Amino acid sequence: MEDEPHPVPVTNELDLHTFRPSEIGELLPEYFSECLRLGIRGVRVIHGKGTGTLRQGVHALLRRLPEVAEFHYPAAEGGWGATWVILRPTAPESTAGPTGD
């Protein structure tokens, strides 16, 4: 039963210690999408200090995700074991504006 998905509460902090490195590529985009849906624009991703392998993988993924506006390492809170991620605001439902005509 270890392979069953476990619910993750969506907050401005995501601790990766409970996940396998192979899950991060799917987890981060889904988590960030849910954060944006809830209006959360800043997320502290806790990857730990360790050997740095997980951090490097997380940073490589963050560079490729379109929803990531920027990230800061080390995070002000969490030091070398965390990265602060700023998400892009979602596009408004309608881009219609004044026509000026």
DAWO-V291509 format. One record per pair of residues at least 12 apart in sequence whose ideal C-beta (glycine too) atoms are under 7 Angstrom apart, sorted by the first residue. I is the first residue (numbers start at 0). GAP is how many residues later the second one is. If there is no record, write none. Layout:
# DAWO-V291509
i | gap
I | GAP
I | GAP
This chain:
# DAWO-V291509
i | gap
9 | 21
9 | 24
9 | 25
9 | 28
11 | 28
11 | 30
11 | 31
11 | 32
12 | 30
12 | 31
12 | 33
13 | 17
13 | 29
13 | 31
13 | 32
14 | 31
15 | 29
15 | 30
15 | 31
15 | 38
16 | 29
16 | 31
20 | 33
20 | 36
23 | 33
23 | 34
23 | 37
24 | 36
27 | 33
27 | 37
28 | 36
31 | 33
31 | 35
31 | 55
32 | 34
34 | 52
35 | 31
35 | 51
35 | 54
40 | 45
40 | 46
40 | 48
41 | 42
41 | 44
42 | 42
42 | 44
43 | 31
43 | 33
43 | 34
43 | 38
43 | 40
44 | 13
44 | 37
44 | 38
44 | 40
45 | 32
45 | 35
45 | 36
46 | 34
46 | 35
46 | 36
47 | 33
48 | 31
48 | 32
57 | 25
58 | 14
58 | 24
61 | 23
66 | 20
66 | 21
67 | 17
67 | 19
68 | 17
68 | 18
68 | 19
69 | 16
70 | 12
70 | 13
70 | 14
70 | 15
71 | 12
